[in-house]
Amino acid sequence: MSSGHACVDVYQGAVAALVPYFVAERAYSYAAASGVVLAASLLSSLVQPLFGVLTDRWAMPWLLPLSALTAGAGVALSGVTGSYALTLAAVAVSGVGVAAYHPEAARVARVVSRGRHTAMGWFSFGGNAGFALAPLLVFAVVATGGLRATPLLVVPALAGAALCAAAMRSAGPGAGSAGASTAVGEDDWPSFLRLSGAVVCRSVVFVGLSTFVSLHVRERTGGGEAAGTAALFVLYAGGAVGTLAGGRLAERYGRTAVVRRSYALTVLAVAGLVLVPGPPVHLFVALTSAGLYVPFSLHITLGQDFLPRRVGTASGVTLGLTVSVGGLAAPALGALADATSLRAALLPLVALPALGRLLLCGLREPVPPGAAAPERVDPQEPVAR
């Protein structure tokens, strides 16, 4: 499941990684380039809750390989289309594939991991590893062959479809049963909505930086395409490590404490990334990555525990919708960059993790049904199922 997740999330990272090449080869403005990211996010944001509701009612393991192929096909076609409108349509198809994958994949991962933080951390690690590899893969393909070489980017989708099919066979009949039918416990909607608000703030920061950090670092360091690709790789690769660290830290300190401290770190890190000139900007990219990614898998398990009767919906929101919804803000950042400067457009991103931290104030660890309200959930016991 983790390896299949990596293959699918290559396509979330690939859209942002393609932005500098659209700017260079097709002379897109910042606003037009960010519109590509919006196209990948808009349909994904609209259909993600639908797939979450569907997976709460019916198990659809067949959706995993199909969605992997759909995500790959859209990105593969994005560079060979003859118009801006067709490019937007291609990446929108890819976004639908990504949206269809995540709720069902998170449900299956919860079943086979028995809700353990570290196991879900490995599942999330796979997706973040895919993000991290996307800039390198796009650079290897597009920097040598141009945008018309993007059909080669379908290869991870083929591998992902095969891995998902193999994972379903290995998991056995348990992964094909609907989780909602046996769920116990009460849904805590107020806590879930506060958590979702915080993750939306995180999403806007992440998608905004994914879209523009390559161009920003090139401006701040005077480097070329390699410097921008390196910055995007650091942003994603640090996240792959941070996701695993988040699961370990949560077992020691509790999920909500780790999430709150991560948002506080992100405020300082994003400020340094935007304001500090020269090579040290890479250090702040790495710190930003840690702050954004340490709570990543914890968002998923917290959301599932706040809504134990709607695990698919919770997964679709925390893993998918609130990740893709950040793309809705990308055109506003692009328009502001065109009107002022890229640095000025990124400054508002400093305030968003601070807002997310405020939303998390007082948020309590969800208690498994039948427990006597402990401060933390025993990480070795299955959480509310």
N, C-alpha and C positions, 0 to 999 in steps of 0.2 A: 504493500500500500504506500509506503514511504517513497519507494522508487518510482511508482506510477505517478504519485503526487508531484515529484520532481519534473517528470516529463510534461505534465500538463501546465505547471506554473512557469515553465520556460516561456510560454506564450503570453503570460501577464508581463513578464520582464522584457520580452522581445519588442513589444509595442513601444515602450519607452526607449529602448535601445535603438530603435529605428528612427527616432525623431531627428537626431543630428544629421542623418543621411537624407531624410526628406528635406531638411533645411538646405543642405549642401547641393543635392542633385536637382531638386525641384524648386529651389528658392522660396520655400514656404516661409511666411512670417511666423513670429512666435505664436500669434493667435491661431493661425492655420495649423501649425504643428501641434499645438495643444488640442485642437479640434480632433486630431487623430486619436489622441488618448481619450477624449470625451466619447468618441464613437465606440471605442472598445468598452467603455464603462457604462454608457447610458442604457443600452439594452440589457446588459448584464445586471445592472441595478434594478431594472424593472421586473425581470423574470426570476431573479434569485429567490425572492420570497415565495413565488409560486412553486418552484422546485422544492423549497423547504417544506411547504404544506403538503405537497404530493408525497414526499418521502416519509412524512409523519403518518400517512394513511396506508401507503403501499411500499414495500421494498422493491427497488428497481436496480438491482446490481448490473443489469445489462446496460444501464445508462452510462456506466463508467467508461468502457472502451469507446462507445459512440461519441461521448462528449470529448474525449481526448482527440479523436480524429477530427471532429468539428473545429476545435480550437486550433489545431495545426493547419487545417486547410485554409482558414481565414488569413492567418499570418503569411502562409506560403504564397497566397494570391495578392497580398497587399502591395508588393513591389512591382508587379507586372501589369497592374491595371493602367488604363490609359487616361484616367481622369481623377480629380480629387474626390468626386462623389463616389466613384467605384472603389477607391481606396478606403473611404469611410465605411462603405458597405462591407468590404472584406474584413476589416478589423472588428466591425460590429458582429459579424458571424462568429469570429473567434471569441469575442466576449460572451456570446450566448453559450458556446461550448464550455468555457470556463465556469459560467454560472450554473450550468446543468451538472457539472462534475462535483462541486464542493459539498452541497448538503448531503448527498448520498454517500460520498466518500467519507465525510466526517462521521456519519452514522455507523458505517461499517467499521471504521477505525475505532470508534468507541466500543463496539461490540467485541472486537478481537483483542483490544487492549484492556478490557474490563475497567475503563475509566481512569487508569493510572496516569498521573501527571507526566511521568517520564516517558511512558509509551506514547501518549499523545504528543509529547515533545518531539519524539522521533518522527511521527507522522508529519508534524508541522515542519520539522527540519528538512524533510524531503522537498516540500514546496518551496522553502526558502533557498535550498540548494539549487533548485531549478531557476529561481529568480537570479541567483548569483552567477549561474552559468550562462544566462541569456545574453548579457553584453559581450562575453567572449565568443559565444557562438555566432551572434550577429556580426561581430567584428571580423571573425574568420571568414564568413561567407560574403558579406556585403562589401567589406573593405577591399576585397580582391575581385569580386565579380560584379559589384554594383547592385542596385536594387533589383535588377532583373534576375539575380541569382537567388532571390528569396524562396523559390520552390524547393530548394534544398533544405529549407527549415522545416519541412514536413517530417523529416526523419524522427525527431523525438516523439511526435504524435504516434507514429507507427509502433515505436518501442513502448510508449505508454499504454496503448490499447492492448498490446500483448501482455504487459505486466499486470494490468488491471484484470484481464481475463484469468491469468494464472493465479492472482490473489484470490479471486472468487472461488476457484476450484480448491485452493489450499485451505480457505477458511471454512469450507463445508456449509451445511444447511443453516447453521446459526446466523451467518451473515445475511442470509436472505429473508430473515423474519423481521417483520415490522416492529421497531422498538416501542412505538407509542402504545401498542395494545397491552403491554405488560408493565407500563410505567406506573410508579407510585409516587406519592408526594404531591404537594401543592405548588402551582406555578406562582412565582414571585415576580409579577410584571413590573412593579415600580423599580426594583433593583435591576432587573434586566434592561429596562429602558435607560436608566442612568449609565449602566455599563456600555450600552450601545452608543449613547451620546459621546462617551469618552473615546470609543473606538472610531467613531466618525471623525473626531478631531485628529486622531492619530492617522486616519486614512488620508485626510486632506494633506497633511504634512508629508506623508510617505509618497503619495502620487505626485504631489507638486515637486518634490525633490527628485523623484525618479524621472520626471519629464525634463527637468532643467538643470540637474546637478552637473551633467556632462558639460553643457555650455557654460555654466557658471564657473566651474573649476578651470576650464580653458581660458576664460577671461581673467580670473584671479591669479593664475600661475603663468600665463603666457604660453601654455603648452598646446599641443595639437590634438588630433583625434585620439592618440594613445593615452594622453593625460585624462581626457574626458571619459574614455572607456574604463580606465583604471579607477576613477572616482566612483563610477556607477557599480563597478565590480566590488569595491570596498563597501559601498552602501548595502549591497545584497549579500556579500559573503560574510560580513560581520553579523548579519541577521541569522545566517545558518547556524553560526556558533552560539549566538545569543538565545536562540530558541531552545537549544539543549540546556543551556545554563539556566533558563527560566524554570524548567521543570525541576531541576536540582534545588534551586533556591527556594522554590515554592514548598518543597518537602521539608525544608528546614525552617523557613520563616513564615510560611502561609502565603497563599496566592494574592490576597488583596494587598498585603503589605508590600510584596514584590512589585505588583502592578503600580501602586501609588509612587513608589520610589523611582521606578523607571520613567514615569511621566515627568517627574521633577528633574531627572538627569537630562531628559530630552530638551527641556526648555533651555538649559545652559549650552547644550551641544549644538542645537540649531542656531543659537545666537552666534556662537563661534564660527560655525560654518559660513554664515552669511557675512559676518563682519571682518573676520581675520583674513589678511591677504597672504599670498605666497604659498609655498609648499606646506606649511602647517595646517592648511585647510583640510588636508587629507586626514589628519588626526581627528579633527572635528567631524569629518564624515564618518569615521569609524565609531566615535562616541555616539553620534546620532543613530547609527545603525544599532548599537547595543540598546540604547534607550527605546527605540521603536520595536525591537524584536524580542527582547527578554520577556515581555508580557504576552507575546503573540499566541502561543498555545494555551496560556492561562485564560485569555479571553474566551477561547472555545469551551474549555471545561467549566469555567464559571457560568457562561451563558447556558450550557446544557444543564447545569445543576440548578440554576434559577428557574428554568422551564423544563422540569423532568418529564412532563407529559407532552412536550413539543420539542423533542430533541432535534428533529430535522429543521424546524423553523429556527431554533436557536443557532444551529450550525450554519444555516444559510445566511443569517444576519451577521454573526460574529466572524465567520470565516470568509464569507463571500460578499454580501451586500455592503457591509461597512468598510470593506477593502476597496471595492470597485466604486463606491459612491464618491470617493475622493476625486475621481476623474471628472466629476461634474464641476468641480472648482477650477480645473486646469485651464479652460478658456479664459476665465476671469484673470488668472495669474498671467497668462500669455498676453492678454490685452493690456494689462497694467505694465508689463515689461516693454511692449511696443510703445506705450505712451511715455514711460519714464526710463527705467533701466531694469535689467534683469535682477540686479542686487536689490533695488527698491521693491520689486515685485515679490521677492522672497522674504522680505522683512515681516509681513503679517504672519508667516508660519511660526514665528517665535511665540506668539501669543496662544496658539491653539493647544499645544500640550499643557500649558498652564490652565486653560479652561477645562481640559480633560481631567486634570488633577483635582480641580474643584468639584467636578461631578462625582469623583470617586470618594470624596470625603465622607466618612461614616458608613461606607459600604461594608457590610458584614459578610464573612465567609458563609456560603450556603450550607445548611445543615442537612445531612442525609435523613430520610424518614426513619423515625424510631430512635434517633440519637438524642442525647440530652443537651443539645446546643453547645458542643465544644467550641473552643476558639478556632481550632483547625480540624480539618478532616484527616483521618489517618491515611497517608498516601498509599499504604499497601492494601486498603480495603476498597472495593468498588464503590464509586460515588453514586448518588441517586440515580437509579435506573428505572 
